[in-house]
Amino acid sequence: METREFHLKDQHVRLCDLLKLAGIADSGGQGKHMVAAGEVTVDGRAEARKTAKIRAGQTVECLGIKVVVLPRA
C-alpha cells in the first residue's frame, strides 16, 4: 500500500477535498462519489460523510493509498 503525507493548512480539511488535494481523486466531485460508493475509510472505519472534518493524526485510505494527515508545518 502506498503511503502519502498531507500537511493541513487549517485546523481541518473536508474529506472530499482531501481526496482531491492528496491526488487520489481528480476533483472534489469525484471524491464525493468515492465516499458515497464506500471506497473510503478514516482511521480504519468506513466513512459515509462526504464533508467529514479530517484533522491531524487521522489516516484516510482509498484505492490502496493511505494518507497520513499531519498538522500545519
C-alpha positions in Angstrom: 0.0 0.0 0.0 1.3 3.4 -0.9 1.5 6.0 1.9 1.3 9.7 1.4 1.6 12.6 3.9 -0.7 15.6 3.8 0.0 18.7 5.8 -3.0 20.7 6.9 -3.2 24.4 6.1 -6.0 25.0 8.7 -7.4 23.0 11.6 -9.2 20.5 9.4 -9.9 19.7 5.8 -13.2 18.2 4.3 -12.8 14.6 3.3 -13.8 15.1 -0.3 -11.3 17.9 -0.6 -8.5 15.8 1.0 -9.0 13.1 -1.6 -8.5 15.7 -4.4 -5.6 17.5 -2.7 -3.8 14.2 -2.0 -4.1 13.2 -5.7 -6.4 10.3 -5.2 -9.4 11.9 -6.9 -9.3 14.2 -9.9 -11.9 16.6 -8.4 -13.9 17.2 -5.2 -16.9 15.7 -7.0 -15.1 12.5 -7.8 -14.0 12.4 -4.1 -17.7 12.7 -3.1 -18.6 9.8 -5.4 -15.8 7.6 -3.9 -17.1 8.3 -0.4 -20.7 7.6 -1.4 -19.5 4.3 -3.0 -18.0 3.2 0.3 -14.4 3.2 -1.1 -13.0 5.4 1.8 -12.1 4.6 5.3 -11.0 7.0 8.1 -8.9 5.5 10.9 -9.9 2.0 9.6 -13.6 2.6 9.6 -15.9 3.2 6.6 -16.8 6.9 6.3 -20.0 7.9 4.6 -19.9 11.7 5.3 -18.5 13.4 2.2 -17.6 16.5 4.1 -16.3 14.9 7.3 -13.7 17.1 9.0 -10.4 15.4 8.8 -7.9 16.5 11.4 -4.2 16.0 12.2 -3.4 12.5 13.4 -6.1 10.8 11.3 -5.4 8.3 8.5 -7.6 8.1 5.3 -7.4 5.1 3.0 -8.8 4.9 -0.6 -7.9 2.8 -3.6 -4.9 1.3 -1.9 -3.5 4.6 -0.9 -3.1 5.6 2.7 -3.0 9.4 3.5 -1.5 10.3 6.9 -2.8 13.8 7.9 -0.2 15.9 9.7 -0.5 19.3 11.4 0.5 22.6 9.8 4.2 22.8 9.2 
